[in-house]
């Protein structure tokens, strides 16, 4: 939400980071089938945020690498992304706010 008062647009997302694209695709299917995102993040994510269920908190545009940022700001609250490749590996994002 852009503002006339100088506030930057922010989103809140969680993510799961894995190193292998085939693992990411398999995980995405499990999540679309109803697997618990927080549980899978705690179990599988290779990012330190995994211990918090993948929660990255709120962030403004430009705070994340461009591929991640572009997807995060296109998701609607509650929406799950497709697999996103960055220099860190393969992410699945869940916009929480």
C-alpha positions in Angstrom: 0.0 0.0 0.0 1.7 3.1 -1.2 1.1 6.2 0.8 1.1 10.0 0.2 2.8 10.3 3.6 6.1 8.8 2.5 5.5 5.3 4.0 7.0 2.6 1.9 4.9 -0.3 0.7 5.6 -3.4 2.8 4.6 -7.0 2.8 5.1 -9.8 5.3 6.2 -13.2 4.0 7.4 -16.6 5.1 9.5 -18.8 2.9 11.1 -22.2 2.6 14.6 -22.3 1.0 16.0 -25.5 -0.4 19.1 -26.0 -2.6 17.6 -28.4 -5.2 15.0 -27.4 -7.8 13.4 -30.9 -7.8 13.1 -30.9 -4.0 11.4 -27.4 -4.3 9.0 -28.6 -6.9 8.1 -31.7 -4.8 7.6 -29.5 -1.8 5.4 -27.1 -3.7 3.1 -30.0 -4.7 2.9 -31.1 -1.0 2.0 -27.5 0.1 -0.6 -27.2 -2.6 -2.0 -30.5 -1.3 -2.4 -29.1 2.2 0.9 -29.8 3.9 1.6 -27.4 6.8 3.8 -24.6 5.6 5.2 -23.8 9.1 6.0 -27.4 9.8 7.7 -27.9 6.4 9.7 -24.7 6.9 10.9 -25.9 10.3 11.8 -29.3 8.9 13.3 -28.4 5.5 14.3 -24.8 5.1 18.0 -24.1 4.8 17.5 -20.5 5.9 17.8 -19.4 9.5 14.2 -18.2 9.3 13.2 -21.9 9.1 13.3 -22.2 12.9 10.6 -19.6 13.0 8.4 -21.4 10.5 10.0 -19.4 7.6 8.7 -16.0 8.9 10.8 -13.2 7.5 8.7 -10.4 9.0 7.7 -7.3 7.1 10.0 -5.8 4.6 9.9 -2.9 2.0 10.5 -3.1 -1.7 14.2 -3.6 -2.5 15.0 -5.2 0.8 15.3 -8.7 -0.7 17.1 -9.9 -3.8 15.3 -8.8 -6.9 13.8 -12.2 -7.9 12.4 -12.7 -4.4 11.2 -9.1 -4.1 9.3 -9.2 -7.4 7.3 -12.3 -6.4 6.6 -11.2 -2.8 5.0 -8.0 -3.9 2.8 -9.7 -6.5 1.3 -12.2 -4.1 -2.0 -11.6 -2.4 -2.2 -12.1 1.4 -2.4 -15.9 2.0 -1.2 -16.7 -1.5 1.6 -19.3 -2.1 4.2 -18.6 -4.8 5.6 -20.9 -7.4 9.2 -21.9 -7.0 11.5 -18.8 -7.1 15.2 -19.2 -8.0 17.7 -16.8 -6.5 21.5 -17.0 -5.9 20.6 -18.6 -2.5 18.7 -21.5 -3.9 15.0 -22.3 -4.5 12.3 -20.5 -2.5 8.6 -21.0 -2.0 7.0 -17.9 -0.5 3.8 -17.5 1.4 2.6 -13.9 1.8 1.2 -13.6 5.3 0.2 -9.9 5.3 
